Amino acid sequence: MFDKSFKKPLIIAAFTVLFDFLFHFFLTNPMESMTYFVVKFLLSFFAATALFSFVTYIKKTATRIYAAIITSLIFSALMSIYYRAWELEEAYVPFGSRAPSIIGISRDNIFLFSGTWWLGHALFFASGVFIANSLIKNNDGKKRIL
């Protein structure tokens, strides 16, 4: 029904949002808004579409893992930029005061707190890439991890 170039980004976006929702539900306080998850879904879908359109990803299997990691980090950075811009321009709250607290990690350690957010959200995206690639077969009929 749908082409592989649409299915994979859709699966990645769905799993990215699922993992992020579970993270926020169990490990943060307060819970994020529905708008946040919609924006995350759309951004992860478009980042995944860009990843699978990348010529090096398509032609060189040896570089796929690196392309997926770099795209995950870029996705997380873009989501952070959106979130901070929204925080300052729309919610009118001081920088850094709107982000939910992570249970067990102090806001006082800004590098650990920010790094956990950035790497955690990158991991959600990378996990989605891994799952999508393991679920959808290639043109040769074989499943490929990356």
C-alpha positions in Angstrom: 0.0 0.0 0.0 2.7 2.5 1.0 6.2 2.7 -0.4 9.2 1.7 1.7 10.4 5.3 1.6 7.2 6.4 3.4 6.9 3.3 5.8 10.3 3.6 7.4 10.0 7.3 8.4 6.5 6.6 9.6 7.7 3.8 11.8 10.7 5.8 13.0 8.4 8.7 13.9 5.9 6.5 15.7 8.6 4.7 17.8 10.4 8.0 18.5 7.2 9.5 20.0 6.3 6.2 21.8 9.7 6.1 23.5 9.6 9.8 24.3 6.1 9.5 25.7 7.1 6.6 27.9 10.2 8.5 29.1 8.0 11.6 30.0 5.3 9.5 31.6 7.6 7.5 33.9 10.7 9.7 34.4 9.8 13.4 34.2 7.5 15.8 35.9 5.3 17.5 34.6 4.2 15.6 31.5 4.7 17.2 28.1 1.8 18.6 26.0 0.2 17.0 23.0 1.6 19.8 20.8 5.1 18.8 21.9 4.5 15.2 20.8 2.9 16.2 17.5 5.9 18.4 16.7 8.3 15.6 17.7 6.4 13.2 15.4 6.6 15.6 12.4 10.2 16.5 13.0 11.3 12.8 13.4 9.3 11.9 10.2 11.1 14.6 8.2 14.5 13.8 9.7 14.0 10.1 8.9 12.9 11.0 5.3 16.1 13.0 4.9 18.2 10.1 6.3 16.8 7.6 3.8 17.2 10.1 1.0 20.8 10.7 1.8 22.9 9.3 -1.1 25.7 8.0 1.1 23.2 6.1 3.2 21.6 4.5 0.1 24.9 3.5 -1.7 27.4 2.8 1.1 26.3 0.2 3.7 29.5 0.8 5.7 28.5 4.4 6.5 24.9 3.7 7.5 25.5 3.5 11.2 27.3 6.8 11.2 24.6 8.5 9.1 22.0 7.2 11.5 23.9 8.4 14.6 24.6 11.8 13.0 20.9 12.2 12.0 19.8 11.2 15.5 22.0 13.9 17.0 20.8 16.5 14.5 17.2 15.5 15.1 17.7 16.0 18.9 19.4 19.3 18.4 16.6 20.6 16.1 14.0 19.5 18.7 15.9 21.2 21.4 16.1 24.4 19.4 12.4 24.3 18.7 11.6 23.7 22.4 13.8 26.5 23.6 12.4 28.9 21.0 8.9 28.0 22.0 9.9 28.4 25.7 11.1 31.9 25.1 8.8 33.2 22.4 5.5 31.5 23.0 5.3 30.5 26.7 7.1 33.7 27.9 9.1 31.7 30.5 12.8 32.2 31.4 15.2 30.0 29.4 15.5 26.5 30.9 12.7 26.9 33.4 10.0 25.1 31.4 11.8 21.8 30.7 10.3 19.0 32.9 12.5 17.7 35.7 14.1 14.3 35.2 13.6 12.1 38.2 17.0 11.4 39.7 19.0 14.1 37.9 19.5 17.5 39.4 19.0 20.6 37.3 22.0 22.1 39.1 24.3 20.0 37.0 23.5 21.7 33.7 25.7 19.5 31.6 24.4 16.2 32.9 20.8 17.5 32.8 21.1 18.9 29.2 23.2 16.0 28.0 20.6 13.5 29.2 17.9 15.4 27.3 19.9 15.6 24.2 21.4 12.1 24.1 18.1 10.6 25.4 16.1 12.0 22.6 18.7 11.1 20.0 18.6 7.5 21.4 14.8 7.4 20.9 15.3 8.4 17.2 18.1 6.0 16.7 16.1 3.2 18.2 13.3 4.0 15.8 15.8 3.7 12.9 17.0 0.3 14.1 13.4 -0.9 14.5 12.2 0.4 11.1 15.2 -1.2 9.3 14.7 -4.5 11.1 11.0 -4.6 10.3 11.0 -3.6 6.6 12.8 -5.7 4.0 15.0 -4.4 1.3 14.5 -4.8 -2.4 16.5 -8.0 -2.3 14.1 -9.5 0.2 16.6 -9.6 3.1 16.2 -7.7 6.3 18.9 -5.2 7.1 19.7 -3.8 10.5 20.9 -0.5 9.2 
